[in-house]
Amino acid sequence: MKITLIVFSLIILFFSVVLVSGPDRYLSSLGDDQAATNDVSINHEHLDSVVHVLSYKEALVQLSTEDSIQLVLDLVDSNAYLFIHGVSVFKTSVSTSEVDKLLKKLPNSMHRSIFKNPLIIKKVFATVVKEPIIEREAPKNPEEALAVAYIPDTLKEESVFVYMRLANGIKISLEQTERSSLTDWFDYWRFQTVVQVNRWSELLENRSYKYQPEIRVQLPKNDLMAVYRALPNNPKVVVYF
Amino acid sequence: MRELKIRQGVGTYWLLLFIVCLPLLPLTLQTIRIFAYSKGSGEIPENMKEVESNLQKELAVVNELLSKKTPKGNYLIINSTANEFTLKKGQEVIKRDKCSTGSFVKLKNGANQQWMFKTPQGEYRILAKTTSPVWKKPDWAFVEAGLPVPSANHPSRFEYGVLGDYSLSIGNGYLIHGTLYQRFLGLPVTHGCVRLNDENLKMVYKSLPLGAKVYIF
């Protein structure tokens, strides 16, 4: 019994050390890329709002050089946007959002160096298809063509949950606000399972634990669908919080 | 004897509590570690006003850059998922209403021919404007109807009145035009073009000059 307890305690101790060092390891991995641009004179909470808004606007300027459609999450004003060439073409309200406490605690110099550029999204998966393609064979004659004339199914309801992993390790979960039906909850559970499997497989791949900061955003279902389907294959995101 | 049993019971209870709570310890410690990070607080250093003023100047420059990005004239935005269009002038919305965009049908004609009926996304410009447009039916229109494909300029290729009173071209054969099938507005039913009702088509035609921007997402 005593041995079991000791082994159990050692395992817990091991995980404690690993988990506690995780945030430091994550920050140092960011620091390697960002060190050159760090300006420590702005590291005071008095400057938080101006540094954050400046980083956001700088990222938008960078984004305006992109030809494709990109996502902007303004969590201060609770809005999500789609931008093309610096023009906001779509705006929707964020119903709730959660930003990881580690990201909120970043020193301003580090915040600026990370968020003054659009963030590259390395991996995306969602509970809906990107392009709802319907394959059809050409009819052999006009009678067959009339019989199989295409009318879209307006009653089809799909739950929309989107997971994005950024190049710098941040995870963004975009979730539909509506959870009214059983299907919505089942799809949410399925989505969370995939997220967790993904997280563990990444840990096993990397063979070392790094903290994974997360941003969770809830948007109206139809708007989230429009956002997801509009994003290109190599999407970028600007986050302001 | 009874006291011993009670003591054993209490011991087991604490052991179970210990085993249940202990796995939470690493996460708790991690949270404490994160809260321990400092952003820099306390008394505001003397040079902070200067730093802040420099940042404000940078912000003004960036805001100026961003304000130049929005088109000053009229432009059109198409939401191909919601099948909705917005006609705007600067930040002002002139009109928002239903439209129809690509159906995402992939039409296959045997192994060698296929067409994808999808509205392209991105930034476009109005390249041509036509009144009383005539639709020159492409091959897929015949294949889709189960008809043999005629020669390139065969009279059966030309249909009058089906595109409405106006059309605006955004290139590569994609048009913004009217429709006979008004009941399908708001649904994804087209072959890639954007369909509007007669009233909206007239407004868009009159509002957008050649070169005006069209954003499709």
Interface residues (C-beta under 8 A of the other chain):
Chain A: F8 S9 I12 F15 S16 V18 L19 V20 G22 P23 D24 S41 I42 N43 H44 E45 H46 L47 D48 V50 V51 V53 L54 K57 E58 L60 V61 S64 D67 S68 I69 L82 I84 H85 G86 V87 S88 V89 F90 K101 L102 K105 L106 P107 N108 E131 P132 I133 I134 E135 R136 E137 A138 P139 K140 N141 P142 E143 E144 A145 Y150 I151 P152 T154 Y211 N222 M225 A226 R229 A230 P232
Chain B: I19 L22 P23 L25 P26 L27 L29 Q30 T31 R33 I34 F35 Y37 S38 K39 G40 S41 I44 P45 N47 M48 V51 E52 L55 Q56 E58 L59 V62 N63 L65 L66 K69 T70 P71 Y75 I77 N79 S80 T81 A82 S103 F104 V105 K106 L107 K108 N109 G110 M116 K118 Q121 G122 E123 V143 E144 A145 G146 L147 L187 P188 V189 K213 Y215 F217
